Amino acid sequence: MVSLKVTNPADGSVIDNVHNSSVVDCLDAVNRAHDAAQMWRETPPRQRAEILRKAFEVMIANKDSLAELITRENGKVLADAQAEVAYAAEFFRWFSEEAVRIDGDYRRAPNGGNWLLVSRQPVGVALLATPWNFPAAMATRKIGPALAAGCTAVLKPAHETPLTALAITKILRDAGLPDGVLNTVVTDQPGVAVDAMLDSGRVRKLSFTGSTRVGSILIAQAAKRVINCSMELGGNAPLIVFEDADLDVAIDGAMIAKMRNGGAACTAANRLFVHENIYEEFAARFTERMASLRIGNGLDSGTNLGPLVSSAQQERVASLVADAVTDGATIACGGKKASSVQCGYEATVLVDVPLNARILNEEVFGPVAPLIRFTDTDEVIAHSNSVEHGLVSYVFTRDIGKGMRVAEALETGMVGLNRGLVSDPSAPFGGVKASGIGREGGHDGLLAFLETKYVAGNW
Protein backbone atom coordinates (compact mmCIF):
# COMPACT_ATOMS: atom_id res chain seq x y z
CA MET A 1 0.00 0.00 0.00
CA VAL A 2 1.35 3.40 -0.99
CA SER A 3 1.15 5.81 1.93
CA LEU A 4 1.47 9.54 2.53
CA LYS A 5 3.37 11.01 5.42
CA VAL A 6 1.51 13.67 7.41
CA THR A 7 3.97 16.00 9.12
CA ASN A 8 3.81 18.70 11.77
CA PRO A 9 4.91 21.99 10.13
CA ALA A 10 6.29 23.23 13.46
CA ASP A 11 9.11 20.68 13.57
CA GLY A 12 8.76 18.41 10.55
CA SER A 13 7.98 15.35 12.67
CA VAL A 14 5.83 12.61 11.12
CA ILE A 15 2.41 12.43 12.79
CA ASP A 16 0.96 9.53 10.83
CA ASN A 17 0.86 7.75 7.50
CA VAL A 18 -2.34 7.55 5.46
CA HIS A 19 -3.31 5.62 2.36
CA ASN A 20 -2.43 7.54 -0.81
CA SER A 21 -5.53 6.96 -2.95
CA SER A 22 -4.93 6.12 -6.58
CA VAL A 23 -7.22 7.28 -9.38
CA VAL A 24 -8.85 3.83 -9.26
CA ASP A 25 -9.45 4.26 -5.51
CA CYS A 26 -11.08 7.64 -6.15
CA LEU A 27 -13.33 6.22 -8.85
CA ASP A 28 -14.29 3.37 -6.50
CA ALA A 29 -15.32 6.01 -3.95
CA VAL A 30 -17.51 7.70 -6.58
CA ASN A 31 -19.09 4.33 -7.38
CA ARG A 32 -19.81 3.67 -3.70
CA ALA A 33 -21.46 7.06 -3.41
CA HIS A 34 -23.49 6.37 -6.55
CA ASP A 35 -24.62 2.97 -5.27
CA ALA A 36 -25.77 4.48 -1.96
CA ALA A 37 -27.50 7.49 -3.54
CA GLN A 38 -31.01 6.07 -3.93
CA MET A 39 -31.06 4.67 -0.39
CA TRP A 40 -29.88 7.96 1.14
CA ARG A 41 -32.24 10.23 -0.83
CA GLU A 42 -35.14 8.05 0.35
CA THR A 43 -34.00 8.20 3.98
CA PRO A 44 -36.47 10.41 5.88
CA PRO A 45 -35.17 13.95 6.50
CA ARG A 46 -35.62 13.53 10.25
CA GLN A 47 -33.38 10.46 10.22
CA ARG A 48 -30.71 12.31 8.24
CA ALA A 49 -31.05 15.19 10.70
CA GLU A 50 -30.56 12.99 13.75
CA ILE A 51 -27.30 11.60 12.37
CA LEU A 52 -25.95 15.11 11.83
CA ARG A 53 -27.12 16.19 15.27
CA LYS A 54 -25.36 13.23 16.91
CA ALA A 55 -22.18 14.01 14.97
CA PHE A 56 -22.36 17.58 16.32
CA GLU A 57 -22.60 16.30 19.88
CA VAL A 58 -19.67 13.90 19.41
CA MET A 59 -17.50 16.67 17.93
CA ILE A 60 -18.20 18.94 20.89
CA ALA A 61 -17.52 16.12 23.35
CA ASN A 62 -14.17 15.49 21.64
CA LYS A 63 -13.31 19.15 21.08
CA ASP A 64 -9.92 19.04 22.80
CA SER A 65 -8.58 15.96 21.01
CA LEU A 66 -9.80 17.20 17.62
CA ALA A 67 -8.23 20.60 18.24
CA GLU A 68 -4.90 19.01 19.13
CA LEU A 69 -5.04 16.94 15.93
CA ILE A 70 -5.69 20.09 13.85
CA THR A 71 -2.78 21.91 15.48
CA ARG A 72 -0.42 19.01 14.92
CA GLU A 73 -1.12 18.63 11.19
CA ASN A 74 -1.91 22.26 10.35
CA GLY A 75 0.34 24.26 12.70
CA LYS A 76 -2.24 26.78 13.94
CA VAL A 77 -2.24 27.62 17.65
CA LEU A 78 -4.41 25.51 19.92
CA ALA A 79 -6.83 28.35 20.71
CA ASP A 80 -7.53 28.81 16.99
CA ALA A 81 -7.97 25.06 16.56
CA GLN A 82 -10.43 24.88 19.45
CA ALA A 83 -12.42 27.74 17.95
CA GLU A 84 -12.40 25.95 14.61
CA VAL A 85 -13.79 22.73 16.08
CA ALA A 86 -16.65 24.62 17.73
CA TYR A 87 -17.35 26.48 14.47
CA ALA A 88 -17.11 23.29 12.39
CA ALA A 89 -19.46 21.37 14.66
CA GLU A 90 -22.07 24.12 14.33
CA PHE A 91 -22.48 23.28 10.63
CA PHE A 92 -23.65 19.80 11.61
CA ARG A 93 -26.11 21.27 14.12
CA TRP A 94 -27.36 23.97 11.72
CA PHE A 95 -27.88 21.58 8.81
CA SER A 96 -29.48 18.97 11.07
CA GLU A 97 -32.17 21.61 11.54
CA GLU A 98 -32.23 22.56 7.85
CA ALA A 99 -32.67 18.94 6.74
CA VAL A 100 -36.31 18.99 7.83
CA ARG A 101 -36.97 22.37 6.20
CA ILE A 102 -36.54 21.52 2.53
CA ASP A 103 -39.32 23.62 1.09
CA GLY A 104 -41.53 23.50 -1.99
CA ASP A 105 -44.45 25.37 -3.51
CA TYR A 106 -47.98 24.65 -4.72
CA ARG A 107 -50.16 27.24 -6.44
CA ARG A 108 -52.65 27.91 -9.21
CA ALA A 109 -51.33 29.09 -12.57
CA PRO A 110 -52.17 32.77 -13.21
CA ASN A 111 -54.46 31.87 -16.11
CA GLY A 112 -56.34 29.36 -13.96
CA GLY A 113 -55.70 26.55 -16.43
CA ASN A 114 -53.56 24.27 -14.28
CA TRP A 115 -51.69 23.88 -11.01
CA LEU A 116 -47.99 24.48 -10.40
CA LEU A 117 -46.14 22.11 -8.07
CA VAL A 118 -42.52 22.90 -7.21
CA SER A 119 -40.36 20.48 -5.22
CA ARG A 120 -36.67 20.11 -4.43
CA GLN A 121 -34.59 16.99 -4.89
CA PRO A 122 -30.95 16.14 -4.05
CA VAL A 123 -28.63 17.06 -6.90
CA GLY A 124 -26.85 13.70 -6.72
CA VAL A 125 -23.32 12.52 -5.98
CA ALA A 126 -21.25 15.46 -4.72
CA LEU A 127 -17.49 15.84 -4.87
CA LEU A 128 -16.28 17.97 -1.96
CA ALA A 129 -12.73 19.35 -2.21
CA THR A 130 -11.38 21.17 0.84
CA PRO A 131 -8.18 23.12 1.67
CA TRP A 132 -5.63 22.80 4.44
CA ASN A 133 -6.20 26.06 6.32
CA PHE A 134 -9.48 25.03 8.05
CA PRO A 135 -9.41 21.23 7.77
CA ALA A 136 -12.47 20.73 10.01
CA ALA A 137 -14.69 23.70 9.16
CA MET A 138 -14.27 23.53 5.39
CA ALA A 139 -15.23 19.85 5.52
CA THR A 140 -18.33 20.19 7.71
CA ARG A 141 -19.50 23.29 5.82
CA LYS A 142 -19.84 21.04 2.75
CA ILE A 143 -20.68 17.68 4.31
CA GLY A 144 -23.49 19.11 6.45
CA PRO A 145 -25.66 20.52 3.65
CA ALA A 146 -24.84 17.69 1.24
CA LEU A 147 -26.04 15.01 3.66
CA ALA A 148 -28.98 17.10 4.85
CA ALA A 149 -30.16 17.53 1.25
CA GLY A 150 -29.99 13.79 0.63
CA CYS A 151 -26.82 13.74 -1.46
CA THR A 152 -24.07 11.17 -1.11
CA ALA A 153 -20.53 12.48 -1.32
CA VAL A 154 -16.85 11.96 -1.91
CA LEU A 155 -14.67 14.13 0.32
CA LYS A 156 -11.18 14.98 -0.91
CA PRO A 157 -9.27 16.92 1.76
CA ALA A 158 -5.92 18.58 1.18
CA HIS A 159 -3.17 15.97 1.40
CA GLU A 160 -1.29 18.21 3.87
CA THR A 161 -4.11 17.92 6.45
CA PRO A 162 -6.07 14.68 5.92
CA LEU A 163 -6.23 13.44 9.50
CA THR A 164 -8.96 15.84 10.60
CA ALA A 165 -11.15 14.87 7.64
CA LEU A 166 -10.67 11.19 8.39
CA ALA A 167 -11.56 11.80 12.05
CA ILE A 168 -14.77 13.61 11.05
CA THR A 169 -15.65 10.80 8.66
CA LYS A 170 -15.33 8.30 11.52
CA ILE A 171 -17.48 10.49 13.77
CA LEU A 172 -20.26 10.45 11.18
CA ARG A 173 -20.05 6.68 10.77
CA ASP A 174 -20.17 6.24 14.53
CA ALA A 175 -23.22 8.54 14.53
CA GLY A 176 -25.02 6.09 12.25
CA LEU A 177 -24.20 7.26 8.73
CA PRO A 178 -24.72 4.28 6.37
CA ASP A 179 -21.86 2.86 4.33
CA GLY A 180 -21.22 4.59 1.03
CA VAL A 181 -22.91 7.88 1.91
CA LEU A 182 -19.62 9.68 2.66
CA ASN A 183 -16.37 8.39 1.14
CA THR A 184 -13.08 10.11 1.95
CA VAL A 185 -10.06 9.87 -0.33
CA VAL A 186 -6.59 11.33 0.20
CA THR A 187 -4.25 11.76 -2.76
CA ASP A 188 -1.09 13.63 -3.59
CA GLN A 189 -2.24 13.87 -7.23
CA PRO A 190 -5.42 15.90 -6.74
CA GLY A 191 -5.59 17.31 -10.26
CA VAL A 192 -5.57 13.94 -12.00
CA ALA A 193 -7.88 12.35 -9.42
CA VAL A 194 -10.47 15.14 -9.48
CA ASP A 195 -10.46 15.24 -13.28
CA ALA A 196 -11.12 11.50 -13.40
CA MET A 197 -13.93 11.73 -10.86
CA LEU A 198 -15.58 14.60 -12.71
CA ASP A 199 -15.25 12.67 -15.96
CA SER A 200 -16.82 9.53 -14.49
CA GLY A 201 -20.31 10.66 -15.44
CA ARG A 202 -21.55 9.99 -11.90
CA VAL A 203 -20.60 13.22 -10.12
CA ARG A 204 -23.36 15.82 -10.38
CA LYS A 205 -22.06 18.43 -7.95
CA LEU A 206 -18.62 19.94 -7.33
CA SER A 207 -18.08 22.03 -4.22
CA PHE A 208 -14.55 23.42 -3.97
CA THR A 209 -12.77 25.74 -1.55
CA GLY A 210 -9.32 26.94 -2.55
CA SER A 211 -7.44 29.32 -4.78
CA THR A 212 -8.96 31.20 -7.69
CA ARG A 213 -6.34 29.69 -10.00
CA VAL A 214 -7.30 26.11 -9.18
CA GLY A 215 -10.99 26.98 -9.04
CA SER A 216 -10.97 28.32 -12.59
CA ILE A 217 -9.32 25.10 -13.80
CA LEU A 218 -11.99 23.02 -12.05
CA ILE A 219 -14.80 25.10 -13.52
CA ALA A 220 -13.41 24.41 -16.99
CA GLN A 221 -13.18 20.68 -16.22
CA ALA A 222 -16.72 20.62 -14.81
CA ALA A 223 -18.02 22.44 -17.89
CA LYS A 224 -17.28 19.40 -20.05
CA ARG A 225 -20.00 17.50 -18.16
CA VAL A 226 -22.09 20.58 -17.21
CA ILE A 227 -21.60 19.75 -13.53
CA ASN A 228 -23.27 21.97 -10.94
CA CYS A 229 -20.52 24.00 -9.21
CA SER A 230 -20.11 25.88 -5.94
CA MET A 231 -16.80 27.72 -5.68
CA GLU A 232 -15.44 29.46 -2.58
CA LEU A 233 -12.23 30.94 -3.89
CA GLY A 234 -9.56 33.45 -2.94
CA GLY A 235 -9.89 36.78 -1.19
CA ASN A 236 -8.00 40.04 -0.92
CA ALA A 237 -10.00 41.79 1.75
CA PRO A 238 -9.80 45.56 2.28
CA LEU A 239 -10.14 46.87 5.83
CA ILE A 240 -11.10 50.55 5.94
CA VAL A 241 -10.66 52.62 9.11
CA PHE A 242 -12.36 56.00 8.84
CA GLU A 243 -11.31 59.10 10.77
CA ASP A 244 -14.28 58.83 13.14
CA ALA A 245 -13.72 55.16 13.99
CA ASP A 246 -13.41 53.97 17.58
CA LEU A 247 -9.72 53.07 17.50
CA ASP A 248 -10.01 50.45 20.23
CA VAL A 249 -12.74 48.68 18.25
CA ALA A 250 -10.85 49.12 14.97
CA ILE A 251 -7.57 47.73 16.29
CA ASP A 252 -9.28 44.78 17.96
CA GLY A 253 -11.19 44.15 14.74
CA ALA A 254 -8.06 44.46 12.61
CA MET A 255 -6.23 41.92 14.77
CA ILE A 256 -9.05 39.41 14.29
CA ALA A 257 -9.53 40.14 10.58
CA LYS A 258 -5.80 39.91 9.89
CA MET A 259 -4.50 37.35 12.36
CA ARG A 260 -7.30 34.80 12.75
CA ASN A 261 -5.73 31.48 11.83
CA GLY A 262 -2.35 33.21 11.64
CA GLY A 263 -3.48 35.14 8.56
CA ALA A 264 -4.07 31.92 6.60
CA ALA A 265 -7.72 32.61 5.82
CA CYS A 266 -9.50 33.68 2.66
CA THR A 267 -11.29 36.26 4.81
CA ALA A 268 -8.03 37.76 6.10
CA ALA A 269 -7.63 41.53 5.82
CA ASN A 270 -4.90 41.98 3.24
CA ARG A 271 -5.09 45.73 2.61
CA LEU A 272 -5.54 48.00 5.62
CA PHE A 273 -6.64 51.48 4.50
CA VAL A 274 -6.38 53.98 7.36
CA HIS A 275 -7.45 57.64 7.20
CA GLU A 276 -4.53 60.08 7.10
CA ASN A 277 -5.63 61.92 10.27
CA ILE A 278 -5.45 58.78 12.45
CA TYR A 279 -2.88 56.82 10.49
CA GLU A 280 0.12 57.39 12.78
CA GLU A 281 -1.75 56.50 15.97
CA PHE A 282 -3.37 53.44 14.42
CA ALA A 283 -0.06 52.25 12.95
CA ALA A 284 1.77 52.64 16.26
CA ARG A 285 -0.87 50.85 18.34
CA PHE A 286 -1.49 48.12 15.79
CA THR A 287 2.26 47.50 15.38
CA GLU A 288 2.60 47.17 19.15
CA ARG A 289 -0.11 44.50 19.19
CA MET A 290 1.42 42.61 16.28
CA ALA A 291 4.93 42.75 17.73
CA SER A 292 3.68 41.23 20.99
CA LEU A 293 2.59 37.99 19.33
CA ARG A 294 4.73 35.03 20.33
CA ILE A 295 5.48 32.58 17.52
CA GLY A 296 6.15 28.92 18.18
CA ASN A 297 4.72 25.42 18.18
CA GLY A 298 0.93 25.78 18.29
CA LEU A 299 0.69 23.28 21.15
CA ASP A 300 3.04 25.22 23.43
CA SER A 301 1.55 27.31 26.20
CA GLY A 302 1.88 31.03 25.54
CA THR A 303 2.17 30.65 21.76
CA ASN A 304 -0.33 32.81 19.87
CA LEU A 305 1.11 32.53 16.37
CA GLY A 306 1.89 29.19 14.80
CA PRO A 307 3.97 28.30 11.74
CA LEU A 308 2.81 28.41 8.14
CA VAL A 309 1.68 25.10 6.69
CA SER A 310 4.83 24.51 4.62
CA SER A 311 8.25 25.84 3.73
CA ALA A 312 6.90 26.73 0.28
CA GLN A 313 4.29 29.01 1.83
CA GLN A 314 6.95 30.49 4.10
CA GLU A 315 9.09 31.35 1.07
CA ARG A 316 6.12 32.88 -0.73
CA VAL A 317 5.29 35.18 2.20
CA ALA A 318 8.94 36.20 2.52
CA SER A 319 9.03 37.02 -1.18
CA LEU A 320 5.94 39.24 -0.96
CA VAL A 321 7.44 41.19 1.95
CA ALA A 322 10.79 41.60 0.18
CA ASP A 323 9.07 42.90 -2.96
CA ALA A 324 6.98 45.35 -0.92
CA VAL A 325 10.12 46.81 0.67
CA THR A 326 11.72 47.11 -2.76
CA ASP A 327 8.59 48.97 -3.88
CA GLY A 328 8.99 51.48 -1.05
CA ALA A 329 7.20 50.03 2.00
CA THR A 330 8.80 50.16 5.46
CA ILE A 331 8.84 47.27 7.93
CA ALA A 332 7.40 48.44 11.26
CA CYS A 333 7.80 45.03 12.92
CA GLY A 334 8.67 41.48 11.93
CA GLY A 335 9.64 41.07 8.30
CA LYS A 336 11.61 37.86 8.58
CA LYS A 337 11.39 34.10 8.99
CA ALA A 338 11.14 32.88 12.57
CA SER A 339 14.14 31.10 14.01
CA SER A 340 12.16 29.48 16.84
CA VAL A 341 9.94 27.24 14.72
CA GLN A 342 10.14 25.51 11.35
CA CYS A 343 8.03 27.17 8.60
CA GLY A 344 7.38 30.16 10.85
CA TYR A 345 7.15 33.81 9.80
CA GLU A 346 7.05 36.68 12.26
CA ALA A 347 3.96 38.86 12.60
CA THR A 348 4.73 41.73 10.25
CA VAL A 349 3.42 45.26 9.73
CA LEU A 350 4.34 47.16 6.57
CA VAL A 351 3.67 50.90 6.59
CA ASP A 352 3.27 53.35 3.71
CA VAL A 353 2.81 50.56 1.20
CA PRO A 354 2.48 51.94 -2.36
CA LEU A 355 -0.68 51.03 -4.24
CA ASN A 356 1.28 49.29 -6.99
CA ALA A 357 2.98 46.84 -4.60
CA ARG A 358 2.51 43.16 -5.49
CA ILE A 359 1.47 42.34 -1.94
CA LEU A 360 -1.69 44.41 -2.37
CA ASN A 361 -2.74 42.48 -5.45
CA GLU A 362 -2.13 38.92 -4.24
CA GLU A 363 -3.61 36.90 -1.41
CA VAL A 364 -0.93 36.81 1.31
CA PHE A 365 -2.19 33.88 3.41
CA GLY A 366 0.22 34.75 6.19
CA PRO A 367 0.80 37.09 9.16
CA VAL A 368 1.64 40.22 7.15
CA ALA A 369 -0.43 43.44 7.38
CA PRO A 370 0.17 46.18 4.75
CA LEU A 371 -1.03 49.66 5.81
CA ILE A 372 -2.06 52.34 3.28
CA ARG A 373 -3.03 55.97 3.93
CA PHE A 374 -6.19 57.49 2.47
CA THR A 375 -8.13 60.75 2.69
CA ASP A 376 -11.08 60.50 0.27
CA THR A 377 -13.99 58.08 0.70
CA ASP A 378 -14.68 57.64 -3.01
CA GLU A 379 -11.01 56.95 -3.68
CA VAL A 380 -10.70 54.33 -0.95
CA ILE A 381 -13.80 52.57 -2.26
CA ALA A 382 -12.32 52.62 -5.77
CA HIS A 383 -9.01 51.20 -4.52
CA SER A 384 -10.84 48.56 -2.48
CA ASN A 385 -12.75 47.46 -5.58
CA SER A 386 -9.73 47.55 -7.91
CA VAL A 387 -8.70 43.89 -7.43
CA GLU A 388 -10.13 40.76 -9.04
CA HIS A 389 -11.34 39.30 -5.76
CA GLY A 390 -14.50 40.23 -3.90
CA LEU A 391 -15.00 37.94 -0.91
CA VAL A 392 -15.21 40.17 2.17
CA SER A 393 -14.41 43.68 3.32
CA TYR A 394 -14.30 45.41 6.70
CA VAL A 395 -15.43 48.94 7.56
CA PHE A 396 -14.87 50.81 10.82
CA THR A 397 -16.75 54.04 11.54
CA ARG A 398 -18.99 55.46 14.27
CA ASP A 399 -21.35 56.76 11.56
CA ILE A 400 -23.52 53.71 10.83
CA GLY A 401 -25.23 55.47 7.93
CA LYS A 402 -21.89 56.07 6.26
CA GLY A 403 -20.83 52.54 7.08
CA MET A 404 -23.91 51.11 5.36
CA ARG A 405 -23.41 53.34 2.30
CA VAL A 406 -19.80 52.20 2.00
CA ALA A 407 -20.84 48.57 2.53
CA GLU A 408 -23.30 48.91 -0.35
CA ALA A 409 -20.59 50.34 -2.61
CA LEU A 410 -17.97 47.68 -1.88
CA GLU A 411 -17.82 44.85 -4.41
CA THR A 412 -17.70 41.97 -1.95
CA GLY A 413 -20.13 39.24 -0.99
CA MET A 414 -19.74 40.00 2.73
CA VAL A 415 -18.96 43.06 4.84
CA GLY A 416 -17.91 43.28 8.47
CA LEU A 417 -19.20 46.59 9.87
CA ASN A 418 -17.22 47.42 13.01
CA ARG A 419 -16.45 43.69 13.22
CA GLY A 420 -13.38 41.69 12.29
CA LEU A 421 -15.28 38.40 11.98
CA VAL A 422 -18.12 37.63 9.57
CA SER A 423 -18.25 33.82 9.52
CA ASP A 424 -21.44 32.26 10.90
CA PRO A 425 -22.97 28.85 10.02
CA SER A 426 -26.41 30.44 9.76
CA ALA A 427 -25.27 33.11 7.26
CA PRO A 428 -24.61 32.85 3.50
CA PHE A 429 -20.82 32.79 3.09
CA GLY A 430 -19.35 33.60 -0.32
CA GLY A 431 -18.01 36.22 -2.68
CA VAL A 432 -18.37 37.93 -6.03
CA LYS A 433 -16.03 38.39 -9.02
CA ALA A 434 -13.08 35.97 -8.84
CA SER A 435 -13.91 35.00 -5.26
CA GLY A 436 -16.43 32.40 -6.22
CA ILE A 437 -19.83 31.11 -7.28
CA GLY A 438 -22.69 30.45 -4.86
CA ARG A 439 -22.93 30.54 -1.07
CA GLU A 440 -22.20 28.18 1.79
CA GLY A 441 -23.93 28.24 5.17
CA GLY A 442 -27.43 29.45 5.96
CA HIS A 443 -30.40 28.19 3.96
CA ASP A 444 -28.44 29.05 0.80
CA GLY A 445 -25.96 26.33 1.70
CA LEU A 446 -28.71 23.71 1.66
CA LEU A 447 -30.15 24.96 -1.64
CA ALA A 448 -26.71 24.52 -3.25
CA PHE A 449 -27.21 20.74 -3.03
CA LEU A 450 -30.81 20.70 -4.26
CA GLU A 451 -32.35 20.82 -7.72
CA THR A 452 -35.75 22.42 -8.32
CA LYS A 453 -38.40 20.29 -10.05
CA TYR A 454 -41.60 21.77 -11.43
CA VAL A 455 -44.70 19.74 -12.30
CA ALA A 456 -47.59 21.28 -14.24
CA GLY A 457 -50.86 19.40 -13.98
CA ASN A 458 -54.59 19.33 -13.61
CA TRP A 459 -55.97 17.63 -10.52
Secondary structure, 3 states (H helix, E strand, C coil): CCEEEEECCCCCCEEEEEECCCHHHHHHHHHHHHHHHHHHHCCCHHHHHHHHHHHHHHHHHCHHHHHHHHHHHHCCCHHHHHHHHHHHHHHHHHHHHHHHHCCCEEEECCCCCCEEEEEEEECCCEEEECCCCCCCHHHHHHHHHHHHHCCCEEEECCCCCHHHHHHHHHHHHHCCCCCCCEEECCCCCHHHHHHHHHCCCCCCEEEEECCHHHHHHHHHHHHCCCCEEEEECCCCEEEEECCCCCHHHHHHHHHHHHHHHHHCCCCCEEEEEEEHHHHHHHHHHHHHHHHCCCECCCCCCCCCECCCCCHHHHHHHHHHHHHHHHHCCEEEECCCECCCCCCCECCEEEECCCCCCHHHCCCCCCCEEEEEEECCHHHHHHHHCCCCEECEEEEECCCHHHHHHHHHHCCCCEEEECCCCCCCCCCCECCEECCEECCECHHHHHHCCEEEEEEEECC
